[in-house]
Amino acid sequence: MKLYSNINIIFTVWLASLLLISYLGFSTLPHSGKFSNDFLSSFSNWDGGHFLAIAQKGYQENFQYAFFPFYPMVIKTLTQFTNNFLLSGVLISLLSFYFGLQILYKLIILDFDKKIALKIIAALAFFPTSFYFLTAYSEGLFFLLVVLTFYFLRTNKLFLATIFAVLVSGTRLAGLAVVLALILEVQLTRGINKKNWFVLFSPLGFLAYVWFLYNQTSDPFYFLTAERYWQRELVVPIFGFWDTIKNVTTPNFLTSHFNPVLDLLFAIFGLGLAIRSFRFLPISYSVYAFVSIALPLFTPTLSSIPRFLLPIFPIFILLGLIKSQFLNLFYPVITLMLLSIFTVLFFNGFWVA
Protein backbone atom coordinates (compact mmCIF):
# COMPACT_ATOMS: atom_id res chain seq x y z
CA MET A 1 0.00 0.00 0.00
CA LYS A 2 1.29 3.43 -0.93
CA LEU A 3 1.89 5.65 2.10
CA TYR A 4 1.55 9.42 1.81
CA SER A 5 4.26 11.58 3.36
CA ASN A 6 1.94 14.52 4.14
CA ILE A 7 -0.26 12.22 6.19
CA ASN A 8 2.83 10.91 7.96
CA ILE A 9 3.59 14.50 9.00
CA ILE A 10 0.03 15.10 10.24
CA PHE A 11 0.06 11.83 12.18
CA THR A 12 3.48 12.53 13.72
CA VAL A 13 2.50 16.04 14.81
CA TRP A 14 -0.77 14.71 16.23
CA LEU A 15 0.93 11.91 18.16
CA ALA A 16 3.81 14.01 19.51
CA SER A 17 1.47 16.83 20.55
CA LEU A 18 -0.95 14.56 22.40
CA LEU A 19 1.80 12.65 24.18
CA LEU A 20 3.36 15.91 25.34
CA ILE A 21 0.06 17.50 26.39
CA SER A 22 -1.16 14.39 28.19
CA TYR A 23 2.11 13.89 30.06
CA LEU A 24 2.48 17.52 31.11
CA GLY A 25 -1.14 17.66 32.22
CA PHE A 26 -0.84 14.38 34.10
CA SER A 27 2.35 15.54 35.84
CA THR A 28 1.21 19.00 36.89
CA LEU A 29 -2.59 19.14 37.24
CA PRO A 30 -5.03 17.51 39.73
CA HIS A 31 -6.39 14.00 39.10
CA SER A 32 -9.90 12.72 39.66
CA GLY A 33 -8.67 10.03 42.06
CA LYS A 34 -10.74 7.37 40.30
CA PHE A 35 -7.82 5.62 38.63
CA SER A 36 -4.18 4.75 39.20
CA ASN A 37 -1.64 7.57 39.46
CA ASP A 38 0.48 5.75 36.88
CA PHE A 39 0.64 7.67 33.58
CA LEU A 40 0.76 4.55 31.40
CA SER A 41 -2.35 3.13 33.07
CA SER A 42 -4.25 6.28 32.13
CA PHE A 43 -4.27 5.09 28.50
CA SER A 44 -7.02 2.67 29.55
CA ASN A 45 -9.14 4.97 31.72
CA TRP A 46 -12.91 4.45 31.75
CA ASP A 47 -14.12 2.06 28.99
CA GLY A 48 -10.57 1.07 28.12
CA GLY A 49 -10.34 -0.94 31.32
CA HIS A 50 -13.40 -2.97 30.32
CA PHE A 51 -11.99 -3.76 26.88
CA LEU A 52 -8.77 -4.99 28.49
CA ALA A 53 -10.67 -7.03 31.09
CA ILE A 54 -12.72 -8.75 28.38
CA ALA A 55 -9.54 -9.47 26.41
CA GLN A 56 -7.95 -11.01 29.52
CA LYS A 57 -10.79 -12.97 31.09
CA GLY A 58 -13.74 -12.86 28.73
CA TYR A 59 -17.15 -11.50 29.70
CA GLN A 60 -17.19 -11.74 33.51
CA GLU A 61 -19.83 -9.09 34.31
CA ASN A 62 -23.27 -8.57 32.77
CA PHE A 63 -22.60 -4.90 31.97
CA GLN A 64 -19.60 -5.91 29.83
CA TYR A 65 -21.87 -7.42 27.19
CA ALA A 66 -22.48 -3.87 25.96
CA PHE A 67 -18.95 -4.00 24.50
CA PHE A 68 -18.77 -5.89 21.20
CA PRO A 69 -16.07 -8.58 21.02
CA PHE A 70 -13.87 -8.00 17.97
CA TYR A 71 -11.56 -5.36 19.50
CA PRO A 72 -10.91 -7.45 22.66
CA MET A 73 -10.28 -10.46 20.42
CA VAL A 74 -7.62 -8.56 18.46
CA ILE A 75 -6.05 -7.36 21.74
CA LYS A 76 -5.88 -10.93 23.04
CA THR A 77 -4.31 -12.13 19.79
CA LEU A 78 -1.64 -9.41 19.72
CA THR A 79 -0.84 -9.94 23.40
CA GLN A 80 0.54 -13.36 22.51
CA PHE A 81 3.43 -11.40 20.99
CA THR A 82 3.63 -8.33 23.29
CA ASN A 83 2.79 -10.05 26.62
CA ASN A 84 1.06 -6.82 27.66
CA PHE A 85 -2.68 -6.23 27.20
CA LEU A 86 -2.47 -2.45 27.58
CA LEU A 87 0.38 -2.17 25.09
CA SER A 88 -1.57 -4.31 22.64
CA GLY A 89 -4.70 -2.19 23.00
CA VAL A 90 -2.83 1.07 22.43
CA LEU A 91 -0.79 -0.32 19.52
CA ILE A 92 -3.96 -1.52 17.79
CA SER A 93 -5.51 1.92 18.19
CA LEU A 94 -2.46 3.81 16.93
CA LEU A 95 -1.76 1.54 13.96
CA SER A 96 -5.43 1.45 13.03
CA PHE A 97 -5.65 5.23 13.12
CA TYR A 98 -2.48 5.63 11.06
CA PHE A 99 -3.52 3.21 8.33
CA GLY A 100 -7.10 4.46 8.55
CA LEU A 101 -5.89 7.97 7.66
CA GLN A 102 -3.97 6.56 4.70
CA ILE A 103 -7.03 4.68 3.41
CA LEU A 104 -9.32 7.65 4.05
CA TYR A 105 -7.01 9.84 1.97
CA LYS A 106 -7.23 7.36 -0.92
CA LEU A 107 -11.01 7.29 -0.52
CA ILE A 108 -11.33 11.08 -0.54
CA ILE A 109 -9.19 11.64 -3.66
CA LEU A 110 -11.65 9.51 -5.61
CA ASP A 111 -13.88 12.61 -5.53
CA PHE A 112 -11.78 15.60 -4.47
CA ASP A 113 -8.32 17.05 -5.01
CA LYS A 114 -5.34 16.36 -2.75
CA LYS A 115 -5.46 19.76 -1.03
CA ILE A 116 -9.02 19.19 0.15
CA ALA A 117 -8.14 15.63 1.15
CA LEU A 118 -5.33 16.81 3.44
CA LYS A 119 -7.63 19.43 4.94
CA ILE A 120 -10.16 16.71 5.74
CA ILE A 121 -7.48 14.49 7.27
CA ALA A 122 -6.28 17.35 9.48
CA ALA A 123 -9.86 18.17 10.54
CA LEU A 124 -10.28 14.59 11.77
CA ALA A 125 -6.82 14.23 13.34
CA PHE A 126 -7.24 17.35 15.47
CA PHE A 127 -10.92 16.92 16.31
CA PRO A 128 -11.50 17.58 20.04
CA THR A 129 -11.90 13.89 20.94
CA SER A 130 -9.25 12.42 18.62
CA PHE A 131 -7.09 11.51 21.64
CA TYR A 132 -9.23 8.35 21.88
CA PHE A 133 -7.23 7.03 18.92
CA LEU A 134 -4.29 7.00 21.34
CA THR A 135 -6.04 4.91 24.00
CA ALA A 136 -7.25 1.35 24.58
CA TYR A 137 -10.64 2.13 23.04
CA SER A 138 -12.23 0.54 19.97
CA GLU A 139 -12.44 3.85 18.06
CA GLY A 140 -9.22 3.32 16.11
CA LEU A 141 -9.98 -0.21 14.93
CA PHE A 142 -13.57 0.70 14.13
CA PHE A 143 -12.43 3.72 12.09
CA LEU A 144 -10.00 1.60 10.05
CA LEU A 145 -12.63 -1.05 9.30
CA VAL A 146 -15.16 1.62 8.30
CA VAL A 147 -12.91 3.36 5.77
CA LEU A 148 -11.69 0.02 4.38
CA THR A 149 -15.30 -1.03 3.78
CA PHE A 150 -16.15 2.19 1.96
CA TYR A 151 -12.91 2.26 -0.01
CA PHE A 152 -13.46 -1.22 -1.40
CA LEU A 153 -17.12 -0.41 -2.01
CA ARG A 154 -16.17 2.68 -4.03
CA THR A 155 -13.47 0.79 -5.98
CA ASN A 156 -15.93 -2.00 -6.81
CA LYS A 157 -14.18 -4.69 -4.78
CA LEU A 158 -17.35 -5.89 -3.12
CA PHE A 159 -16.01 -9.11 -1.67
CA LEU A 160 -13.34 -7.23 0.30
CA ALA A 161 -15.91 -4.59 1.30
CA THR A 162 -18.12 -7.38 2.64
CA ILE A 163 -15.30 -8.94 4.65
CA PHE A 164 -14.52 -5.66 6.40
CA ALA A 165 -18.23 -4.97 6.91
CA VAL A 166 -18.48 -8.33 8.70
CA LEU A 167 -15.63 -7.30 11.00
CA VAL A 168 -16.98 -3.80 11.62
CA SER A 169 -20.40 -5.20 12.57
CA GLY A 170 -18.69 -7.28 15.24
CA THR A 171 -16.80 -4.29 16.63
CA ARG A 172 -19.60 -1.90 17.57
CA LEU A 173 -23.35 -1.64 17.17
CA ALA A 174 -22.78 1.36 14.88
CA GLY A 175 -21.23 -1.13 12.46
CA LEU A 176 -24.79 -1.90 11.37
CA ALA A 177 -24.88 1.59 9.86
CA VAL A 178 -21.97 0.53 7.64
CA VAL A 179 -23.78 -2.69 6.72
CA LEU A 180 -26.92 -0.76 5.79
CA ALA A 181 -24.95 1.73 3.70
CA LEU A 182 -23.11 -1.06 1.87
CA ILE A 183 -26.20 -3.07 0.99
CA LEU A 184 -28.18 0.03 0.01
CA GLU A 185 -25.39 1.31 -2.25
CA VAL A 186 -25.09 -2.05 -4.00
CA GLN A 187 -28.85 -2.32 -4.45
CA LEU A 188 -29.22 1.21 -5.84
CA THR A 189 -26.22 1.16 -8.18
CA ARG A 190 -26.00 -2.47 -9.32
CA GLY A 191 -28.91 -4.37 -7.84
CA ILE A 192 -28.41 -7.42 -5.65
CA ASN A 193 -27.72 -10.28 -8.06
CA LYS A 194 -25.88 -13.58 -8.37
CA LYS A 195 -22.56 -11.74 -8.77
CA ASN A 196 -22.79 -9.75 -5.53
CA TRP A 197 -25.30 -11.61 -3.36
CA PHE A 198 -22.59 -12.18 -0.76
CA VAL A 199 -22.95 -8.57 0.47
CA LEU A 200 -26.03 -9.81 2.33
CA PHE A 201 -23.62 -11.63 4.66
CA SER A 202 -22.09 -8.33 5.81
CA PRO A 203 -23.92 -8.35 9.19
CA LEU A 204 -22.39 -11.75 9.98
CA GLY A 205 -20.12 -10.29 12.69
CA PHE A 206 -23.13 -8.84 14.49
CA LEU A 207 -25.09 -12.08 14.08
CA ALA A 208 -22.17 -14.08 15.49
CA TYR A 209 -22.23 -11.92 18.62
CA VAL A 210 -26.01 -12.32 18.86
CA TRP A 211 -25.56 -16.11 18.68
CA PHE A 212 -22.87 -15.95 21.35
CA LEU A 213 -25.18 -13.94 23.63
CA TYR A 214 -27.98 -16.43 23.10
CA ASN A 215 -25.72 -19.27 24.20
CA GLN A 216 -24.39 -17.30 27.19
CA THR A 217 -27.53 -15.60 28.47
CA SER A 218 -30.48 -17.13 26.55
CA ASP A 219 -31.14 -13.59 25.25
CA PRO A 220 -29.69 -12.90 21.77
CA PHE A 221 -30.03 -9.16 22.31
CA TYR A 222 -28.67 -9.05 25.83
CA PHE A 223 -26.29 -6.27 24.78
CA LEU A 224 -29.35 -3.99 24.86
CA THR A 225 -30.03 -5.05 28.45
CA ALA A 226 -26.37 -4.45 29.30
CA GLU A 227 -26.63 -0.95 27.85
CA ARG A 228 -28.99 -0.06 30.71
CA TYR A 229 -26.02 -0.20 33.07
CA TRP A 230 -24.66 2.71 31.04
CA GLN A 231 -27.98 4.63 30.91
CA ARG A 232 -28.59 3.59 27.31
CA GLU A 233 -32.02 1.98 27.20
CA LEU A 234 -34.18 2.77 24.17
CA VAL A 235 -36.27 5.95 24.35
CA VAL A 236 -37.84 8.43 21.95
CA PRO A 237 -34.90 10.51 20.57
CA ILE A 238 -36.28 13.84 21.81
CA PHE A 239 -35.89 12.71 25.46
CA GLY A 240 -32.11 12.94 25.42
CA PHE A 241 -32.22 16.42 23.93
CA TRP A 242 -34.93 17.53 26.35
CA ASP A 243 -33.10 16.30 29.46
CA THR A 244 -29.94 18.06 28.34
CA ILE A 245 -31.79 21.28 27.61
CA LYS A 246 -33.31 21.15 31.11
CA ASN A 247 -29.80 20.84 32.52
CA VAL A 248 -28.64 23.83 30.49
CA THR A 249 -31.39 25.99 31.95
CA THR A 250 -30.31 25.39 35.55
CA PRO A 251 -28.46 28.27 37.23
CA ASN A 252 -25.27 26.27 37.87
CA PHE A 253 -25.07 24.35 34.59
CA LEU A 254 -21.47 25.42 33.88
CA THR A 255 -20.24 23.67 37.02
CA SER A 256 -22.63 20.74 37.48
CA HIS A 257 -23.85 20.04 33.93
CA PHE A 258 -20.95 21.06 31.71
CA ASN A 259 -20.59 17.64 30.06
CA PRO A 260 -24.26 17.44 28.98
CA VAL A 261 -23.93 20.89 27.43
CA LEU A 262 -20.97 19.75 25.36
CA ASP A 263 -22.81 16.55 24.43
CA LEU A 264 -25.76 18.61 23.19
CA LEU A 265 -23.58 20.92 21.11
CA PHE A 266 -21.70 18.03 19.52
CA ALA A 267 -24.99 16.19 18.83
CA ILE A 268 -26.43 19.22 17.04
CA PHE A 269 -23.16 19.70 15.16
CA GLY A 270 -23.00 16.07 14.01
CA LEU A 271 -26.69 15.72 13.19
CA GLY A 272 -26.66 18.95 11.19
CA LEU A 273 -23.70 17.83 9.10
CA ALA A 274 -25.16 14.34 8.62
CA ILE A 275 -28.39 15.81 7.24
CA ARG A 276 -26.45 18.23 5.04
CA SER A 277 -24.40 15.36 3.63
CA PHE A 278 -27.43 14.13 1.64
CA ARG A 279 -26.98 17.17 -0.64
CA PHE A 280 -23.28 16.82 -1.33
CA LEU A 281 -22.05 13.25 -0.78
CA PRO A 282 -22.78 9.73 -2.11
CA ILE A 283 -25.90 8.17 -0.65
CA SER A 284 -23.89 5.46 1.12
CA TYR A 285 -21.85 8.12 2.98
CA SER A 286 -24.98 10.01 4.00
CA VAL A 287 -26.85 6.93 5.19
CA TYR A 288 -23.86 5.83 7.24
CA ALA A 289 -23.45 9.28 8.79
CA PHE A 290 -27.13 9.78 9.59
CA VAL A 291 -27.74 6.31 11.06
CA SER A 292 -24.53 6.52 13.11
CA ILE A 293 -25.67 9.81 14.63
CA ALA A 294 -29.26 8.64 15.07
CA LEU A 295 -28.45 5.45 17.02
CA PRO A 296 -27.17 7.14 20.22
CA LEU A 297 -30.08 9.60 20.09
CA PHE A 298 -32.42 6.73 21.00
CA THR A 299 -31.01 6.70 24.55
CA PRO A 300 -31.83 8.88 27.58
CA THR A 301 -28.44 10.58 27.50
CA LEU A 302 -26.33 12.21 24.80
CA SER A 303 -23.20 11.11 26.66
CA SER A 304 -20.31 9.90 24.48
CA ILE A 305 -21.60 11.54 21.29
CA PRO A 306 -18.43 13.69 20.98
CA ARG A 307 -16.50 10.40 20.80
CA PHE A 308 -19.01 8.64 18.56
CA LEU A 309 -18.48 11.32 15.90
CA LEU A 310 -14.85 10.29 15.35
CA PRO A 311 -15.34 7.41 12.86
CA ILE A 312 -18.08 9.24 10.92
CA PHE A 313 -15.76 10.42 8.16
CA PRO A 314 -18.49 12.03 5.96
CA ILE A 315 -18.92 14.88 8.46
CA PHE A 316 -15.21 15.64 8.18
CA ILE A 317 -15.47 15.65 4.39
CA LEU A 318 -18.08 18.40 4.72
CA LEU A 319 -15.79 20.31 7.08
CA GLY A 320 -13.03 20.06 4.49
CA LEU A 321 -15.31 21.57 1.87
CA ILE A 322 -15.90 24.76 3.88
CA LYS A 323 -14.81 27.80 1.86
CA SER A 324 -15.44 30.53 4.43
CA GLN A 325 -12.13 32.06 5.53
CA PHE A 326 -13.61 32.90 8.92
CA LEU A 327 -14.75 29.31 9.57
CA ASN A 328 -11.48 27.92 8.24
CA LEU A 329 -9.70 29.99 10.89
CA PHE A 330 -12.29 29.62 13.66
CA TYR A 331 -12.59 25.81 13.45
CA PRO A 332 -8.88 24.99 14.05
CA VAL A 333 -8.63 27.44 16.94
CA ILE A 334 -11.65 25.98 18.74
CA THR A 335 -10.82 22.34 18.04
CA LEU A 336 -7.18 22.61 19.09
CA MET A 337 -8.17 24.34 22.31
CA LEU A 338 -10.82 21.71 23.11
CA LEU A 339 -8.51 18.85 22.12
CA SER A 340 -5.88 20.06 24.57
CA ILE A 341 -8.40 20.45 27.40
CA PHE A 342 -10.16 17.14 26.75
CA THR A 343 -6.87 15.25 26.50
CA VAL A 344 -5.70 16.47 29.89
CA LEU A 345 -9.08 15.77 31.47
CA PHE A 346 -9.19 12.20 30.15
CA PHE A 347 -5.66 11.24 31.14
CA ASN A 348 -6.20 12.79 34.57
CA GLY A 349 -9.20 10.52 35.10
CA PHE A 350 -12.10 12.86 34.36
CA TRP A 351 -15.01 11.85 32.14
CA VAL A 352 -15.01 13.46 28.69
CA ALA A 353 -17.12 11.37 26.33
C-alpha angles and dihedrals in degrees: 000000000000113000120209118226095210090057089048088057093049091048093047093049090047094049096044092046095050094046091051095045094046094048095046091046092047092049099047111025133068121273128221092238091227096107141034119295088231112112095214092053090056089073087076100043118146113349092009090073091056093051090052092046091052090048090052103040108007123238104338100157129048093233090059091070087079087074113079115231110234098082093049088047091055090047091052091048095050092045089067085072102032099037088213123094095198093049090049093050093050094044091052091051095047096044091044092051093047095050090038090060090050092051092043089054090053089048094050096049088060085077109014140039124267095256092058090043092057090047089054092048091051092048090056097041093054098038110135095255099038090111086084087076085067095054140070092271128119094240095096097049092042091051092051093049091048096053092043090054093050094042093055090043091054093045091050096246094133098167092058090043089054093050092054091043088056090053095045091051088057093050103058138352088247086067086082087069088060091048091051092048092049096049093043093050092050092047094048098043104032109003122238105280143150091284096056106020090119091078086079087071091063094104090057093110091056092045091051090056090047089053091048091052091049090054093045102041107009086241114098091197097045090129086075090055090048090053088067089071085063095045092256107126117141117274138155106287095239091065094072092049092045095050091049092048089052089054091050091055094057116104095240099040094127091062104031103026104030095122095054089051091055091045090054094049093048091046092053090045094051096041092049093052092044091055091045091052090072088072099049112022138059114282092246091057092048095047091049092048096046097045091045090054094041097053097068090044089070090071131082093248135048089212116141095019092119086060095041090060092065100084094040095099097175091072089056090050088058090049089053091054093058110122100183110113090209093054092043088058098036096050097057093046093052096041095048091049093049092043091055093048095044092047093055092045093051097046090046090057102259122134115254109159 
